[in-house]
Amino acid sequence: MLMLFLTVALVHLVALMSPGPDFFFVSQTAASRSRKAAMLGVLGITIGIAIWASVALLGLNMILQKMAWLHQIIMTAGGLYLLWMGWQMLCSARQQHQAPAATQQENTVAPPSDSRSFLRGLLTNLANPKAVVYFGSVFSLFVGNDVDAGERWGLFLLIIVETFVWFTLVASIFALPAMRRGYQRAAKWIDSFAGILFAGFGIHLILSR
């Protein structure tokens, strides 16, 4: 049992550390807005992970195998959402390119309301192609029929806690004053890169379905 938990903890940590939409969303939100906004996003991402873990424990791999159309819907919807996120970031970067330097700084200091960060974090995770692949295949390998109910609950809590702790660390680092100042100086380039990245994730997700 201990070996199972250690293995899952290590595999999940590697999956979390691999850069993807969740990581870029939290880091960009922390650097461009505030730690509070980023933590709301982290909470949304953690709940998204809880949903994926719950479905995986119920047999996500079997569901996707028997209902191929559901897999296609999930991939397409996730891809479209990531494309939309990328478009929003590219529009923001374009506005910063066209605006004077003073206006750029003012826009960075006075970001939109933090209230949407939770929902955006949740949707970013649910649309994350890594989550679909990870929980539909890798994670499912560790929760076979030989894993009892107690172990399943333990793995569920482990995944949630590990996710929350990791992204809290990411949010705390990127919300540091030095990181925020660096973001303000290069906001238009960072937003352009993030927008292209999210759009790329979305296109890949749609084409790979």
N, CA, C and O of each residue as an XYZ file, in Angstrom:
836
protein
N       0.838     -1.218      0.000
C       0.000      0.000      0.000
C       0.865      1.257      0.000
O       0.601      2.205     -0.741
N       1.909      1.254      0.846
C       2.802      2.405      0.907
C       3.484      2.632     -0.434
O       3.606      3.770     -0.887
N       3.928      1.551     -1.070
C       4.590      1.667     -2.361
C       3.640      2.243     -3.416
O       4.051      3.039     -4.261
N       2.375      1.838     -3.360
C       1.383      2.364     -4.290
C       1.239      3.868     -4.133
O       1.214      4.602     -5.121
N       1.145      4.331     -2.874
C       0.964      5.755     -2.621
C       2.199      6.553     -3.039
O       2.085      7.636     -3.614
N       3.381      6.005     -2.743
C       4.611      6.700     -3.129
C       4.742      6.782     -4.646
O       5.165      7.803     -5.188
N       4.379      5.706     -5.319
C       4.466      5.690     -6.785
C       3.510      6.701     -7.403
O       3.890      7.466     -8.290
N       2.265      6.699     -6.930
C       1.271      7.638     -7.451
C       1.681      9.078     -7.147
O       1.521      9.961     -7.989
N       2.213      9.318     -5.937
C       2.644     10.667     -5.560
C       3.755     11.155     -6.486
O       3.751     12.310     -6.910
N       4.708     10.273     -6.801
C       5.818     10.652     -7.670
C       5.339     10.887     -9.100
O       5.716     11.875     -9.731
N       4.511      9.982     -9.607
C       3.999     10.122    -10.974
C       3.173     11.398    -11.107
O       3.290     12.123    -12.094
N       2.337     11.664    -10.102
C       1.491     12.857    -10.164
C       2.324     14.128    -10.058
O       2.010     15.125    -10.708
N       3.380     14.110     -9.249
C       4.246     15.278     -9.127
C       4.928     15.579    -10.460
O       5.019     16.737    -10.866
N       5.405     14.540    -11.135
C       6.031     14.730    -12.451
C       5.020     15.313    -13.436
O       5.353     16.197    -14.225
N       3.779     14.811    -13.388
C       2.731     15.324    -14.275
C       2.435     16.794    -13.970
O       2.221     17.587    -14.886
N       2.422     17.157    -12.682
C       2.159     18.541    -12.305
C       3.295     19.466    -12.743
O       3.048     20.586    -13.191
N       4.528     19.004    -12.614
C       5.687     19.834    -12.938
C       5.882     20.010    -14.435
O       6.556     20.945    -14.868
N       5.302     19.126    -15.223
C       5.402     19.261    -16.676
C       4.578     20.462    -17.119
O       3.369     20.486    -16.890
N       5.201     21.471    -17.754
C       4.464     22.689    -18.126
C       3.268     22.400    -19.025
O       3.368     21.634    -19.983
N       2.159     23.009    -18.711
C       0.932     22.838    -19.484
C       0.006     24.008    -19.222
O       0.415     24.976    -18.581
N      -1.229     23.951    -19.697
C      -2.172     25.065    -19.509
C      -2.359     25.472    -18.052
O      -2.424     26.664    -17.755
N      -2.448     24.499    -17.128
C      -2.650     24.835    -15.710
C      -1.493     25.674    -15.181
O      -1.705     26.700    -14.534
N      -0.269     25.231    -15.460
C       0.918     25.936    -14.972
C       0.985     27.350    -15.534
O       1.222     28.304    -14.793
N       0.777     27.488    -16.839
C       0.877     28.813    -17.451
C      -0.248     29.728    -17.000
O      -0.057     30.939    -16.886
N      -1.421     29.157    -16.741
C      -2.529     29.976    -16.242
C      -2.215     30.526    -14.859
O      -2.389     31.721    -14.616
N      -1.752     29.667    -13.945
C      -1.459     30.102    -12.575
C      -0.305     31.097    -12.555
O      -0.395     32.131    -11.893
N       0.770     30.801    -13.264
C       1.943     31.682    -13.243
C       1.628     33.043    -13.851
O       2.045     34.071    -13.318
N       0.894     33.059    -14.964
C       0.561     34.336    -15.600
C      -0.408     35.147    -14.748
O      -0.280     36.367    -14.652
N      -1.379     34.472    -14.127
C      -2.336     35.172    -13.269
C      -1.636     35.769    -12.055
O      -1.922     36.903    -11.670
N      -0.723     35.015    -11.451
C      -0.001     35.508    -10.270
C       0.881     36.699    -10.625
O       0.949     37.670     -9.872
N       1.556     36.626    -11.772
C       2.483     37.688    -12.155
C       1.766     38.930    -12.661
O       2.224     40.047    -12.424
N       0.640     38.747    -13.359
C      -0.027     39.889    -13.978
C      -1.106     40.501    -13.093
O      -1.444     41.674    -13.255
N      -1.649     39.727    -12.163
C      -2.762     40.228    -11.362
C      -2.413     40.236     -9.877
O      -1.984     41.266     -9.358
N      -2.585     39.121     -9.188
C      -2.291     39.086     -7.753
C      -2.219     37.640     -7.286
O      -2.673     36.725     -7.974
N      -1.644     37.452     -6.111
C      -1.606     36.112     -5.534
C      -3.016     35.635     -5.204
O      -3.326     34.451     -5.339
N      -3.869     36.564     -4.770
C      -5.251     36.197     -4.453
C      -5.969     35.641     -5.683
O      -6.637     34.610     -5.608
N      -5.825     36.336     -6.819
C      -6.458     35.871     -8.057
C      -5.901     34.513     -8.459
O      -6.644     33.630     -8.888
N      -4.582     34.352     -8.317
C      -3.955     33.083     -8.683
C      -4.442     31.950     -7.782
O      -4.661     30.834     -8.251
N      -4.613     32.236     -6.481
C      -5.069     31.200     -5.556
C      -6.513     30.795     -5.834
O      -6.883     29.637     -5.640
N      -7.328     31.744     -6.288
C      -8.686     31.379     -6.697
C      -8.625     30.445     -7.903
O      -9.401     29.496     -8.015
N      -7.679     30.738     -8.807
C      -7.469     29.847     -9.939
C      -6.969     28.485     -9.506
O      -7.384     27.463    -10.052
N      -6.074     28.467     -8.520
C      -5.556     27.203     -7.983
C      -6.696     26.372     -7.396
O      -6.749     25.156     -7.577
N      -7.604     27.043     -6.691
C      -8.748     26.333     -6.121
C      -9.609     25.720     -7.236
O     -10.073     24.586     -7.118
N      -9.813     26.478     -8.309
C     -10.563     25.947     -9.439
C      -9.878     24.761    -10.078
O     -10.528     23.773    -10.417
N      -8.560     24.850    -10.245
C      -7.785     23.752    -10.826
C      -7.860     22.519     -9.934
O      -8.000     21.401    -10.428
N      -7.767     22.718     -8.625
C      -7.818     21.599     -7.685
C      -9.166     20.889     -7.746
O      -9.229     19.660     -7.696
N     -10.237     21.657     -7.852
C     -11.558     21.036     -7.978
C     -11.661     20.291     -9.312
O     -12.266     19.222     -9.386
N     -11.066     20.864    -10.366
C     -11.039     20.166    -11.644
C     -10.320     18.831    -11.536
O     -10.774     17.823    -12.077
N      -9.182     18.834    -10.826
C      -8.438     17.593    -10.611
C      -9.277     16.601     -9.818
O      -9.257     15.402    -10.098
N     -10.019     17.105     -8.820
C     -10.884     16.226     -8.024
C     -11.944     15.565     -8.905
O     -12.271     14.392     -8.724
N     -12.471     16.323     -9.850
C     -13.469     15.767    -10.774
C     -12.842     14.689    -11.647
O     -13.408     13.607    -11.803
N     -11.662     14.983    -12.222
C     -10.978     14.001    -13.059
C     -10.627     12.747    -12.268
O     -10.809     11.631    -12.755
N     -10.122     12.929    -11.040
C      -9.746     11.785    -10.205
C     -10.970     10.936     -9.864
O     -10.901      9.707     -9.862
N     -12.090     11.600     -9.576
C     -13.322     10.871     -9.258
C     -13.764     10.021    -10.436
O     -14.112      8.852    -10.271
N     -13.750     10.605    -11.617
C     -14.167      9.876    -12.814
C     -13.196      8.737    -13.114
O     -13.607      7.657    -13.539
N     -11.897      8.986    -12.888
C     -10.896      7.936    -13.124
C     -11.104      6.767    -12.168
O     -10.987      5.608    -12.567
N     -11.411      7.066    -10.909
C     -11.659      6.008     -9.928
C     -12.920      5.213    -10.256
O     -13.064      4.060     -9.851
N     -13.824      5.844    -10.993
C     -15.050      5.158    -11.408
C     -14.868      4.394    -12.717
O     -15.773      3.696    -13.175
N     -13.666      4.540    -13.318
C     -13.387      3.797    -14.552
C     -13.421      4.657    -15.800
O     -14.096      4.319    -16.772
N     -12.689      5.779    -15.778
C     -12.661      6.679    -16.927
C     -12.165      5.988    -18.184
O     -12.710      6.194    -19.268
N     -11.120      5.161    -18.040
C     -10.576      4.489    -19.228
C     -11.608      3.587    -19.887
O     -11.689      3.531    -21.114
N     -12.399      2.879    -19.080
C     -13.427      2.002    -19.635
C     -14.540      2.818    -20.307
O     -15.068      2.436    -21.351
N     -14.883      3.963    -19.672
C     -15.928      4.826    -20.243
C     -15.495      5.362    -21.604
O     -16.279      5.366    -22.553
N     -14.240      5.816    -21.696
C     -13.752      6.381    -22.950
C     -13.631      5.315    -24.039
O     -13.833      5.596    -25.220
N     -13.297      4.083    -23.627
C     -13.193      3.001    -24.605
C     -14.557      2.621    -25.166
O     -14.684      2.346    -26.359
N     -15.570      2.604    -24.315
C     -16.904      2.187    -24.750
C     -17.707      3.325    -25.379
O     -18.641      3.083    -26.143
N     -17.340      4.558    -25.055
C     -18.087      5.704    -25.576
C     -17.108      6.638    -26.285
O     -16.753      7.695    -25.763
N     -16.680      6.236    -27.473
C     -15.699      7.017    -28.225
C     -16.226      8.412    -28.551
O     -15.456      9.370    -28.612
N     -17.529      8.526    -28.759
C     -18.113      9.828    -29.082
C     -17.967     10.808    -27.922
O     -17.808     12.010    -28.136
N     -18.021     10.287    -26.672
C     -17.852     11.146    -25.507
C     -16.432     11.689    -25.451
O     -16.211     12.853    -25.118
N     -15.480     10.833    -25.779
C     -14.079     11.252    -25.804
C     -13.877     12.371    -26.823
O     -13.157     13.333    -26.557
N     -14.512     12.245    -27.990
C     -14.388     13.262    -29.025
C     -15.019     14.581    -28.581
O     -14.481     15.655    -28.850
N     -16.158     14.493    -27.901
C     -16.809     15.710    -27.408
C     -15.927     16.420    -26.385
O     -15.762     17.639    -26.433
N     -15.362     15.643    -25.455
C     -14.486     16.219    -24.424
C     -13.281     16.899    -25.061
O     -12.922     18.015    -24.686
N     -12.663     16.231    -26.015
C     -11.473     16.777    -26.658
C     -11.811     18.036    -27.459
O     -11.074     19.021    -27.402
N     -12.907     18.011    -28.197
C     -13.285     19.164    -29.011
C     -13.666     20.362    -28.144
O     -13.224     21.483    -28.399
N     -14.486     20.124    -27.120
C     -14.895     21.210    -26.231
C     -13.687     21.806    -25.507
O     -13.572     23.024    -25.373
N     -12.789     20.936    -25.043
C     -11.585     21.419    -24.380
C     -10.710     22.228    -25.322
O     -10.176     23.271    -24.944
N     -10.567     21.746    -26.550
C      -9.759     22.461    -27.535
C     -10.324     23.830    -27.854
O      -9.574     24.799    -27.969
N     -11.650     23.923    -28.001
C     -12.287     25.204    -28.300
C     -12.104     26.190    -27.145
O     -11.890     27.382    -27.368
N     -12.188     25.688    -25.906
C     -12.006     26.582    -24.760
C     -10.563     27.104    -24.709
O     -10.340     28.290    -24.466
N      -9.601     26.231    -24.936
C      -8.204     26.663    -24.916
C      -7.916     27.642    -26.053
O      -7.134     28.578    -25.886
N      -8.546     27.428    -27.206
C      -8.419     28.381    -28.310
C      -8.968     29.747    -27.904
O      -8.367     30.779    -28.201
N     -10.106     29.744    -27.228
C     -10.703     30.997    -26.771
C      -9.781     31.704    -25.777
O      -9.596     32.919    -25.848
N      -9.203     30.935    -24.848
C      -8.263     31.511    -23.885
C      -7.070     32.135    -24.612
O      -6.645     33.244    -24.289
N      -6.535     31.407    -25.596
C      -5.407     31.915    -26.373
C      -5.757     33.189    -27.107
O      -4.955     34.122    -27.149
N      -6.956     33.242    -27.692
C      -7.405     34.434    -28.403
C      -7.499     35.627    -27.463
O      -7.091     36.732    -27.822
N      -8.037     35.416    -26.255
C      -8.142     36.489    -25.280
C      -6.759     37.044    -24.920
O      -6.583     38.257    -24.812
N      -5.796     36.164    -24.738
C      -4.445     36.598    -24.382
C      -3.786     37.339    -25.543
O      -3.085     38.327    -25.325
N      -4.002     36.874    -26.771
C      -3.428     37.544    -27.937
C      -4.050     38.927    -28.127
O      -3.363     39.874    -28.509
N      -5.352     39.038    -27.860
C      -6.007     40.346    -27.941
C      -5.435     41.298    -26.897
O      -5.212     42.476    -27.176
N      -5.199     40.779    -25.692
C      -4.599     41.595    -24.641
C      -3.197     42.060    -25.035
O      -2.831     43.217    -24.831
N      -2.419     41.130    -25.605
C      -1.060     41.478    -26.036
C      -1.094     42.526    -27.150
O      -0.267     43.437    -27.174
N      -2.043     42.395    -28.061
C      -2.165     43.361    -29.159
C      -2.496     44.746    -28.636
O      -1.950     45.740    -29.115
N      -3.384     44.819    -27.659
C      -3.738     46.106    -27.069
C      -2.529     46.745    -26.399
O      -2.340     47.959    -26.464
N      -1.708     45.911    -25.752
C      -0.517     46.436    -25.081
C       0.519     46.896    -26.094
O       1.247     47.853    -25.831
N       0.604     46.242    -27.242
C       1.523     46.677    -28.292
C       1.094     48.032    -28.847
O       1.939     48.870    -29.161
N      -0.214     48.251    -28.969
C      -0.726     49.475    -29.576
C      -0.796     50.623    -28.592
O      -0.748     51.786    -28.993
N      -0.912     50.312    -27.296
C      -1.074     51.363    -26.290
C       0.259     51.969    -25.920
O       1.288     51.305    -26.045
N       0.274     53.213    -25.469
C       1.505     53.836    -24.955
C       1.996     53.105    -23.726
O       1.241     52.365    -23.096
N       3.252     53.306    -23.383
C       3.859     52.619    -22.242
C       3.118     52.914    -20.944
O       2.934     52.020    -20.118
N       2.690     54.167    -20.759
C       1.996     54.526    -19.525
C       0.681     53.781    -19.406
O       0.298     53.334    -18.324
N      -0.012     53.652    -20.541
C      -1.284     52.936    -20.522
C      -1.075     51.470    -20.228
O      -1.866     50.859    -19.510
N       0.003     50.887    -20.787
C       0.314     49.483    -20.518
C       0.517     49.244    -19.039
O       0.011     48.268    -18.485
N       1.270     50.149    -18.388
C       1.521     49.978    -16.968
C       0.228     50.114    -16.177
O      -0.002     49.372    -15.222
N      -0.626     51.076    -16.582
C      -1.898     51.270    -15.894
C      -2.779     50.043    -16.022
O      -3.442     49.657    -15.058
N      -2.800     49.410    -17.214
C      -3.613     48.215    -17.416
C      -3.106     47.049    -16.606
O      -3.883     46.212    -16.147
N      -1.785     46.996    -16.430
C      -1.215     45.896    -15.668
C      -1.512     46.062    -14.186
O      -1.781     45.087    -13.484
N      -1.462     47.326    -13.707
C      -1.687     47.571    -12.292
C      -3.159     47.392    -11.928
O      -3.476     46.976    -10.813
N      -4.055     47.701    -12.859
C      -5.486     47.605    -12.589
C      -6.112     46.515    -13.455
O      -6.805     46.818    -14.426
N      -5.876     45.256    -13.113
C      -6.389     44.146    -13.903
C      -7.881     43.946    -13.683
O      -8.468     44.576    -12.804
N      -8.497     43.079    -14.470
C      -9.919     42.801    -14.284
C     -10.189     42.198    -12.907
O      -9.268     41.845    -12.172
N     -11.461     42.092    -12.582
C     -11.866     41.535    -11.290
C     -11.333     40.112    -11.113
O     -11.221     39.346    -12.069
N     -11.007     39.783     -9.851
C     -10.487     38.451     -9.549
C     -11.585     37.394     -9.511
O     -11.294     36.200     -9.450
N     -12.829     37.823     -9.546
C     -13.930     36.881     -9.328
C     -14.000     35.787    -10.385
O     -14.555     34.718    -10.132
N     -13.437     36.045    -11.579
C     -13.513     35.052    -12.650
C     -12.390     34.027    -12.579
O     -12.426     33.024    -13.292
N     -11.402     34.261    -11.740
C     -10.226     33.391    -11.722
C     -10.573     31.959    -11.342
O     -10.014     31.016    -11.903
N     -11.488     31.787    -10.399
C     -11.869     30.436     -9.988
C     -12.455     29.664    -11.165
O     -12.054     28.531    -11.431
N     -13.402     30.277    -11.867
C     -14.050     29.601    -12.994
C     -13.063     29.342    -14.120
O     -13.088     28.278    -14.739
N     -12.200     30.303    -14.386
C     -11.215     30.117    -15.457
C     -10.229     29.007    -15.107
O      -9.818     28.234    -15.972
N      -9.850     28.935    -13.820
C      -8.961     27.855    -13.399
C      -9.617     26.499    -13.554
O      -8.997     25.545    -14.025
N     -10.891     26.419    -13.150
C     -11.632     25.162    -13.268
C     -11.761     24.738    -14.723
O     -11.494     23.585    -15.061
N     -12.171     25.667    -15.588
C     -12.368     25.335    -17.001
C     -11.042     25.029    -17.696
O     -10.980     24.165    -18.571
N      -9.982     25.741    -17.304
C      -8.667     25.462    -17.894
C      -8.229     24.039    -17.575
O      -7.684     23.350    -18.437
N      -8.463     23.597    -16.346
C      -8.086     22.234    -15.989
C      -8.956     21.203    -16.690
O      -8.448     20.206    -17.204
N     -10.259     21.437    -16.715
C     -11.157     20.477    -17.349
C     -10.897     20.379    -18.848
O     -11.171     19.349    -19.464
N     -10.362     21.459    -19.439
C     -10.053     21.460    -20.868
C      -8.622     21.045    -21.156
O      -8.206     20.982    -22.313
N      -7.865     20.762    -20.095
C      -6.448     20.449    -20.235
C      -6.249     19.094    -20.915
O      -6.695     18.079    -20.380
N      -5.594     19.048    -22.078
C      -5.372     17.766    -22.751
C      -4.528     16.806    -21.921
O      -4.689     15.590    -22.024
N      -3.633     17.343    -21.101
C      -2.830     16.484    -20.224
C      -3.707     15.724    -19.247
O      -3.463     14.552    -18.960
N      -4.745     16.407    -18.729
C      -5.630     15.758    -17.756
C      -6.387     14.602    -18.383
O      -6.541     13.546    -17.769
N      -6.862     14.802    -19.615
C      -7.599     13.739    -20.308
C      -6.718     12.511    -20.485
O      -7.135     11.387    -20.206
N      -5.488     12.739    -20.956
C      -4.567     11.623    -21.199
C      -4.119     10.989    -19.892
O      -4.098      9.765    -19.760
N      -3.761     11.832    -18.924
C      -3.217     11.330    -17.662
C      -4.234     10.501    -16.888
O      -3.949      9.370    -16.493
N      -5.420     11.064    -16.673
C      -6.425     10.348    -15.882
C      -7.109      9.247    -16.681
O      -7.640      8.299    -16.102
N      -7.101      9.364    -18.011
C      -7.719      8.324    -18.824
C      -6.828      7.125    -19.077
O      -7.301      6.081    -19.525
N      -5.520      7.271    -18.788
C      -4.613      6.153    -19.051
C      -3.651      5.908    -17.893
O      -3.727      4.874    -17.229
N      -2.742      6.861    -17.646
C      -1.678      6.652    -16.652
C      -2.249      6.417    -15.264
O      -1.951      5.403    -14.633
N      -3.072      7.353    -14.782
C      -3.618      7.237    -13.426
C      -4.494      5.992    -13.287
O      -4.496      5.338    -12.244
N      -5.233      5.672    -14.341
C      -6.145      4.527    -14.290
C      -5.400      3.211    -14.086
O      -5.975      2.240    -13.594
N      -4.124      3.179    -14.462
C      -3.336      1.956    -14.283
C      -3.162      1.605    -12.806
O      -2.989      0.436    -12.458
N      -3.208      2.626    -11.931
C      -2.948      2.410    -10.510
C      -4.222      2.143     -9.700
O      -4.143      1.875     -8.501
N      -5.375      2.212    -10.333
C      -6.630      2.046     -9.586
C      -7.436      0.892    -10.177
O      -8.614      1.042    -10.501
N      -6.792     -0.245    -10.308
C      -7.466     -1.428    -10.824
C      -8.420     -2.029     -9.803
O      -8.634     -1.473     -8.726
N      -8.979     -3.159    -10.157
C      -9.964     -3.820     -9.284
C      -9.370     -4.322     -7.975
O     -10.099     -4.562     -7.012
N      -8.031     -4.485     -7.936
C      -7.395     -4.983     -6.720
C      -7.176     -3.893     -5.678
O      -6.714     -4.181     -4.574
N      -7.502     -2.648     -6.012
C      -7.368     -1.525     -5.067
C      -8.692     -1.361     -4.328
O      -9.732     -1.130     -4.945
N      -8.645     -1.483     -2.992
C      -9.889     -1.431     -2.222
C     -10.379      0.002     -2.025
O      -9.705      0.953     -2.422
N     -11.560      0.154     -1.408
C     -12.194      1.457     -1.249
C     -11.354      2.413     -0.410
O     -11.266      3.602     -0.720
N     -10.731      1.893      0.658
C      -9.905      2.748      1.508
C      -8.716      3.324      0.757
O      -8.399      4.505      0.896
N      -8.064      2.491     -0.036
C      -6.926      2.943     -0.820
C      -7.358      3.943     -1.891
O      -6.638      4.899     -2.181
N      -8.521      3.721     -2.469
C      -9.021      4.656     -3.477
C      -9.275      6.032     -2.873
O      -8.934      7.047     -3.482
N      -9.868      6.078     -1.686
C     -10.086      7.356     -1.012
C      -8.755      8.021     -0.659
O      -8.607      9.239     -0.762
N      -7.804      7.208     -0.245
C      -6.485      7.743      0.080
C      -5.798      8.344     -1.137
O      -5.202      9.417     -1.048
N      -5.879      7.659     -2.272
C      -5.294      8.176     -3.509
C      -6.003      9.447     -3.959
O      -5.374     10.383     -4.452
N      -7.308      9.465     -3.783
C      -8.097     10.645     -4.150
C      -7.637     11.871     -3.356
O      -7.412     12.937     -3.928
N      -7.499     11.714     -2.035
C      -7.054     12.820     -1.188
C      -5.614     13.207     -1.500
O      -5.268     14.389     -1.496
N      -4.778     12.213     -1.769
C      -3.378     12.473     -2.100
C      -3.264     13.352     -3.340
O      -2.500     14.317     -3.354
N      -4.021     13.018     -4.378
C      -3.981     13.771     -5.625
C      -4.427     15.215     -5.409
O      -3.819     16.147     -5.935
N      -5.494     15.390     -4.632
C      -6.023     16.731     -4.389
C      -5.030     17.587     -3.610
O      -4.740     18.718     -4.000
N      -4.509     17.045     -2.504
C      -3.569     17.794     -1.662
C      -2.297     18.132     -2.431
O      -1.808     19.260     -2.356
N      -1.762     17.171     -3.165
C      -0.523     17.387     -3.913
C      -0.721     18.471     -4.972
O       0.157     19.309     -5.179
N      -1.868     18.452     -5.638
C      -2.167     19.468     -6.654
C      -2.246     20.857     -6.036
O      -1.664     21.810     -6.554
N      -2.973     20.966     -4.921
C      -3.147     22.264     -4.274
C      -1.813     22.816     -3.775
O      -1.530     24.001     -3.953
N      -0.996     21.974     -3.157
C       0.298     22.421     -2.617
C       1.216     22.878     -3.742
O       1.870     23.914     -3.623
N       1.275     22.110     -4.843
C       2.181     22.457     -5.947
C       1.802     23.796     -6.566
O       2.663     24.658     -6.744
N       0.548     23.980     -6.890
C       0.150     25.213     -7.558
C       0.121     26.404     -6.604
O       0.242     27.546     -7.046
N      -0.037     26.155     -5.301
C       0.130     27.231     -4.321
C       1.568     27.727     -4.333
O       1.814     28.929     -4.244
N       2.520     26.800     -4.442
C       3.934     27.167     -4.541
C       4.193     27.976     -5.804
O       4.891     28.989     -5.763
N       3.631     27.531     -6.929
C       3.801     28.252     -8.199
C       3.229     29.665     -8.089
O       3.868     30.632     -8.502
N       2.011     29.779     -7.526
C       1.379     31.089     -7.377
C       2.201     32.000     -6.474
O       2.347     33.188     -6.762
N       2.739     31.457     -5.388
C       3.520     32.252     -4.437
C       4.810     32.769     -5.070
O       5.209     33.909     -4.828
N       5.458     31.940     -5.873
C       6.717     32.341     -6.510
C       6.473     33.429     -7.551
O       7.180     34.436     -7.575
N       5.474     33.228     -8.410
C       5.244     34.182     -9.496
C       4.548     35.458     -9.017
O       4.464     36.429     -9.769
N       4.050     35.470     -7.779
C       3.453     36.682     -7.224
C       4.474     37.541     -6.483
O       4.132     38.616     -5.991
N       5.717     37.083     -6.397
C       6.762     37.868     -5.736
C       6.960     39.193     -6.473
O       6.831     39.245     -7.696
N       7.272     40.264     -5.738
C       7.434     41.586     -6.374
C       8.393     41.579     -7.563
O       8.122     42.213     -8.583
N       9.498     40.873     -7.438
C      10.467     40.841     -8.539
C       9.870     40.187     -9.782
O      10.100     40.647    -10.900
N       9.110     39.124     -9.590
C       8.479     38.445    -10.719
C       7.412     39.346    -11.350
O       7.276     39.389    -12.573
N       6.664     40.056    -10.522
C       5.619     40.941    -11.038
C       6.219     42.109    -11.811
O       5.684     42.511    -12.844
N       7.334     42.658    -11.312
C       7.992     43.758    -12.030
C       8.516     43.270    -13.375
O       8.420     43.963    -14.388
N       9.072     42.060    -13.362
C       9.563     41.496    -14.618
C       8.433     41.291    -15.606
O       8.599     41.521    -16.804
N       7.273     40.854    -15.104
C       6.126     40.654    -15.990
C       5.657     41.985    -16.573
O       5.340     42.064    -17.760
N       5.612     43.026    -15.749
C       5.146     44.324    -16.220
C       6.030     44.854    -17.342
O       5.540     45.503    -18.266
N       7.339     44.579    -17.267
C       8.249     45.054    -18.306
C       8.066     44.293    -19.615
O       8.277     44.845    -20.695
N       7.677     43.034    -19.517
C       7.587     42.205    -20.723
C       6.189     41.632    -20.925
O       6.034     40.575    -21.537
N       5.162     42.328    -20.410
C       3.801     41.793    -20.421
C       3.315     41.451    -21.822
O       2.720     40.395    -22.035
N       3.569     42.348    -22.784
C       3.030     42.116    -24.124
C       3.658     40.886    -24.776
O       2.990     40.168    -25.520
N       4.950     40.640    -24.497
C       5.616     39.479    -25.077
C       5.183     38.194    -24.366
O       4.990     37.160    -25.006
N       5.034     38.265    -23.052
C       4.599     37.088    -22.291
C       3.173     36.706    -22.667
O       2.867     35.526    -22.840
N       2.293     37.715    -22.796
C       0.911     37.431    -23.175
C       0.830     36.871    -24.590
O       0.007     36.001    -24.875
N       1.685     37.373    -25.472
C       1.714     36.844    -26.841
C       2.132     35.378    -26.838
O       1.519     34.542    -27.502
N       3.186     35.080    -26.079
C       3.667     33.699    -25.997
C       2.597     32.795    -25.383
O       2.328     31.706    -25.892
N       1.984     33.258    -24.279
C       0.959     32.452    -23.615
C      -0.246     32.244    -24.527
O      -0.827     31.159    -24.549
N      -0.624     33.275    -25.277
C      -1.752     33.156    -26.192
C      -1.486     32.133    -27.286
O      -2.345     31.309    -27.599
N      -0.291     32.190    -27.865
C       0.081     31.219    -28.902
C       0.122     29.813    -28.306
O      -0.296     28.846    -28.944
N       0.627     29.711    -27.082
C       0.736     28.414    -26.425
C      -0.650     27.809    -26.180
O      -0.883     26.642    -26.493
N      -1.555     28.592    -25.628
C      -2.904     28.097    -25.363
C      -3.623     27.736    -26.667
O      -4.302     26.712    -26.743
N      -3.469     28.581    -27.687
C      -4.083     28.283    -28.979
C      -3.497     27.004    -29.562
O      -4.213     26.200    -30.161
N      -2.181     26.818    -29.384
C      -1.539     25.589    -29.863
C      -2.064     24.357    -29.151
O      -2.308     23.324    -29.774
N      -2.237     24.473    -27.829
C      -2.830     23.366    -27.068
C      -4.229     23.043    -27.604
O      -4.593     21.881    -27.782
N      -5.001     24.108    -27.853
C      -6.365     23.900    -28.332
C      -6.411     23.232    -29.691
O      -7.183     22.296    -29.898
N      -5.588     23.707    -30.624
C      -5.551     23.116    -31.966
C      -5.098     21.663    -31.911
O      -5.664     20.805    -32.588
N      -4.069     21.387    -31.098
C      -3.582     20.012    -30.967
C      -4.658     19.119    -30.398
O      -4.817     17.980    -30.839
N      -5.397     19.613    -29.429
C      -6.445     18.814    -28.794
C      -7.553     18.469    -29.795
O      -8.054     17.345    -29.819
N      -7.926     19.457    -30.621
C      -8.991     19.218    -31.598
C      -8.526     18.252    -32.692
O      -9.265     17.349    -33.082
N      -7.314     18.443    -33.178
C      -6.816     17.599    -34.269
C      -6.489     16.174    -33.822
O      -6.525     15.242    -34.625
N      -6.168     16.008    -32.521
C      -5.765     14.685    -32.034
C      -6.940     13.829    -31.607
O      -6.747     12.679    -31.212
N      -8.148     14.356    -31.674
C      -9.310     13.598    -31.215
C      -9.618     12.428    -32.142
O     -10.568     11.683    -31.902
